[in-house]
Amino acid sequence: MTRIIAGRARGIRLEVPGAGTRPTSDRVRESLFAALESLEAIDGARVLDLYAGSGALGLEALSRGASTADLVERGRPAAAVVRRNAGAVARASGRPPARVHEASVRSYLARATGPYDLVFTDPPYDLDDAAMTADLIALAPLLSDDAVLIVERARRSTPPDVEAAGLHVFREKTYGDTALWWCERAGEAAPAEQDQPATESQSR
């Protein structure tokens, strides 16, 4: 079961699409969002959730106070699930629903205007490195100056080539087979990270 962990829609159960998606576990989301809240990166944020799957990341952000969320999912059955989840969260929170875009990530980024303050990208594990890099390059112009980008991939995957997009990693954390890379624009001071190690590991 996947659910909204905190905020106005706390406890709402989310549908999970069938084959072809990989929902971020509740434990990973709980740790991720606690850290994002410590950086004050959620309240009022304009959120983009790429390869949305169930939409859990973007919808969790909305529940916790983000101002808007755009959820991008190409698969028609999965996009239908995201729409239902967005409706459930909107009804529970009393806020406008997330915008769901049934489109490929690349086609959405080509027409999006941004800017976005908080972005999640959780591509399929079989997405090759060149395609991942192309996504990041297309995304970079849509980021606000102090945006935070979270990239989720398998721990065994090649780290994302964020430098090609003018970004850099200021934090990395692993949870079992899941790795998260925290990224921002190159040259930006990493918020509240000066006293923390660049790489952390946590087994679940």
Backbone torsions as a table, in degrees:
resi	resn	phi	psi	omega
1	MET	NA	136.0	173.8
2	THR	-110.8	139.8	-176.2
3	ARG	-144.8	162.4	171.1
4	ILE	-77.7	128.8	-170.0
5	ILE	-85.2	-38.5	-174.0
6	ALA	-149.9	169.1	177.5
7	GLY	95.0	-163.8	-174.2
8	ARG	-63.3	-30.2	-178.1
9	ALA	-103.4	21.8	-177.1
10	ARG	-51.7	133.0	175.9
11	GLY	90.4	-11.6	180.0
12	ILE	-65.2	128.9	178.4
13	ARG	-80.8	139.4	-179.7
14	LEU	-110.2	137.0	171.4
15	GLU	-69.0	150.0	177.1
16	VAL	-119.9	126.5	178.5
17	PRO	-60.6	162.7	179.3
18	GLY	-75.8	-132.1	-176.0
19	ALA	-60.8	148.5	173.8
20	GLY	98.1	-3.4	176.3
21	THR	-127.8	161.2	-177.7
22	ARG	-139.9	88.8	-176.4
23	PRO	-62.0	140.3	173.1
24	THR	-68.1	131.2	-175.4
25	SER	-65.4	155.7	179.0
26	ASP	-59.3	-38.2	-179.0
27	ARG	-64.8	-42.0	178.1
28	VAL	-65.5	-44.5	179.9
29	ARG	-62.8	-39.9	-179.5
30	GLU	-60.5	-46.2	179.4
31	SER	-67.3	-43.4	-179.7
32	LEU	-59.9	-48.5	-175.6
33	PHE	-73.2	-29.5	173.4
34	ALA	-62.1	-42.0	178.6
35	ALA	-68.1	-40.2	177.9
36	LEU	-63.1	-39.4	178.5
37	GLU	-66.6	-34.2	178.0
38	SER	-66.2	-25.1	176.3
39	LEU	-89.6	-0.1	-176.6
40	GLU	55.6	42.4	-174.6
41	ALA	-98.7	0.4	-173.5
42	ILE	-107.8	-49.2	-172.3
43	ASP	-58.4	120.1	179.1
44	GLY	78.3	3.2	-175.5
45	ALA	-72.9	148.1	169.1
46	ARG	-93.2	114.9	-167.8
47	VAL	-107.4	142.1	173.3
48	LEU	-127.9	127.3	-179.6
49	ASP	-118.9	105.9	-178.3
50	LEU	-93.8	146.6	-173.0
51	TYR	52.5	56.7	-164.6
52	ALA	-65.5	-28.5	-178.9
53	GLY	64.7	-112.1	176.1
54	SER	-83.8	-13.4	-175.1
55	GLY	84.8	10.1	-171.7
56	ALA	-59.9	-38.3	-177.0
57	LEU	-68.9	-51.7	179.4
58	GLY	-63.5	-38.4	-179.8
59	LEU	-71.0	-34.6	174.0
60	GLU	-61.5	-42.1	178.5
61	ALA	-62.6	-42.4	177.5
62	LEU	-61.3	-44.3	179.7
63	SER	-59.2	-32.9	-176.8
64	ARG	-91.5	5.9	172.1
65	GLY	117.6	3.6	174.1
66	ALA	-61.2	151.2	-176.1
67	SER	-82.9	-38.2	179.6
68	THR	-145.3	160.8	175.3
69	ALA	-147.3	131.8	172.5
70	ASP	-110.4	123.6	-176.3
71	LEU	-113.6	122.5	-173.7
72	VAL	-113.5	121.8	-179.6
73	GLU	-147.4	123.9	-174.9
74	ARG	-79.2	-38.7	-175.3
75	GLY	-66.2	127.9	-177.0
76	ARG	-60.4	-48.4	178.9
77	PRO	-61.2	-40.9	179.6
78	ALA	-66.7	-40.6	178.7
79	ALA	-61.7	-36.4	177.1
80	ALA	-63.8	-39.5	176.9
81	VAL	-64.1	-43.3	179.4
82	VAL	-59.9	-42.3	179.3
83	ARG	-61.1	-42.7	178.6
84	ARG	-64.6	-41.9	178.0
85	ASN	-63.6	-41.6	178.8
86	ALA	-61.8	-39.7	177.5
87	GLY	-64.5	-41.0	-179.9
88	ALA	-64.3	-42.1	179.4
89	VAL	-67.4	-39.9	178.7
90	ALA	-62.3	-42.9	179.8
91	ARG	-64.9	-39.2	-178.2
92	ALA	-72.9	-33.0	-175.1
93	SER	-94.0	-17.2	-177.0
94	GLY	72.2	20.8	-178.2
95	ARG	-118.6	161.3	178.4
96	PRO	-57.6	146.2	-177.4
97	PRO	-73.1	159.3	172.0
98	ALA	-62.3	152.5	174.7
99	ARG	-89.5	125.3	-177.9
100	VAL	-106.1	129.2	-177.3
101	HIS	-118.3	113.8	177.0
102	GLU	-86.1	91.8	-173.4
103	ALA	-162.5	161.0	171.8
104	SER	-71.6	154.2	-179.9
105	VAL	-58.6	-46.1	-176.9
106	ARG	-63.5	-42.9	-179.8
107	SER	-67.7	-36.0	177.6
108	TYR	-65.4	-46.6	-178.3
109	LEU	-62.9	-30.2	-178.9
110	ALA	-67.1	-25.5	-178.1
111	ARG	-113.6	-6.6	-178.7
112	ALA	-70.6	155.5	-179.2
113	THR	-110.6	-29.2	-179.0
114	GLY	64.6	-158.3	-6.0
115	PRO	-79.6	159.7	178.5
116	TYR	-115.5	141.0	-178.4
117	ASP	-97.3	-26.3	-177.5
118	LEU	-142.3	121.8	-176.0
119	VAL	-127.6	135.0	172.8
120	PHE	-115.0	133.7	171.5
121	THR	-134.3	120.6	-175.6
122	ASP	-128.5	70.8	-174.3
123	PRO	-70.8	161.7	174.7
124	PRO	-55.9	145.4	-178.6
125	TYR	-60.4	-24.9	-178.0
126	ASP	-88.0	3.7	174.9
127	LEU	-65.9	126.1	-174.8
128	ASP	-75.0	165.0	-174.0
129	ASP	-62.9	-38.1	-179.3
130	ALA	-63.4	-41.0	179.0
131	ALA	-68.0	-38.8	177.2
132	MET	-61.2	-44.4	179.6
133	THR	-64.5	-40.6	178.5
134	ALA	-62.4	-39.3	175.7
135	ASP	-58.0	-47.7	-175.7
136	LEU	-65.1	-39.7	179.0
137	ILE	-64.3	-40.7	178.3
138	ALA	-69.0	-31.5	-178.2
139	LEU	-76.2	-36.6	-170.0
140	ALA	-50.9	-43.8	-179.5
141	PRO	-66.8	-13.3	-177.9
142	LEU	-93.3	-0.4	-177.4
143	LEU	-88.9	139.9	172.8
144	SER	-70.1	167.9	-174.2
145	ASP	-60.2	-34.8	-177.8
146	ASP	-110.9	27.2	-177.7
147	ALA	-64.5	151.2	172.0
148	VAL	-114.7	128.9	177.8
149	LEU	-114.4	128.1	176.9
150	ILE	-110.5	120.2	176.5
151	VAL	-106.5	125.8	178.9
152	GLU	-114.1	127.0	177.3
153	ARG	-147.8	176.5	174.1
154	ALA	-68.1	145.8	-179.9
155	ARG	-59.6	-30.9	-178.8
156	ARG	-78.8	-7.8	-178.0
157	SER	-71.0	157.6	172.1
158	THR	-65.0	133.8	177.5
159	PRO	-56.7	143.9	-178.7
160	PRO	-63.1	142.5	-179.4
161	ASP	-85.2	73.6	-175.8
162	VAL	-72.6	-25.3	179.7
163	GLU	-61.8	-31.8	179.3
164	ALA	-62.9	-22.9	-179.8
165	ALA	-101.8	9.6	-179.3
166	GLY	75.1	27.1	-179.8
167	LEU	-117.6	170.7	171.3
168	HIS	-145.9	156.0	179.9
169	VAL	-87.9	125.7	176.4
170	PHE	-109.1	-5.6	177.4
171	ARG	-160.9	145.0	176.1
172	GLU	-138.2	137.4	-179.6
173	LYS	-143.8	142.2	179.1
174	THR	-119.9	145.5	176.7
175	TYR	-132.5	98.4	-176.2
176	GLY	60.1	-119.5	-178.6
177	ASP	-91.5	1.3	-178.2
178	THR	-101.3	133.8	176.1
179	ALA	-120.9	138.6	175.6
180	LEU	-117.6	130.7	172.9
181	TRP	-111.1	126.0	178.4
182	TRP	-98.2	123.2	-172.7
183	CYS	-127.5	157.0	175.3
184	GLU	-151.8	174.6	178.4
185	ARG	-62.2	139.0	177.7
186	ALA	-61.3	136.7	-179.7
187	GLY	96.5	-15.5	176.9
188	GLU	-79.7	141.4	175.7
189	ALA	-71.7	130.3	179.9
190	ALA	-66.8	116.0	-175.6
191	PRO	-66.3	127.4	172.8
192	ALA	57.8	22.3	-178.3
193	GLU	-112.7	-0.7	-173.3
194	GLN	-60.5	-31.7	-177.0
195	ASP	-97.7	9.6	-178.8
196	GLN	-112.2	148.7	177.0
197	PRO	-65.7	153.2	-178.5
198	ALA	-67.8	-30.1	-177.9
199	THR	-126.6	131.6	176.9
200	GLU	-126.8	155.2	177.9
201	SER	-135.6	139.3	178.0
202	GLN	-141.9	122.8	178.2
203	SER	-94.0	140.1	179.0
204	ARG	-121.2	NA	NA
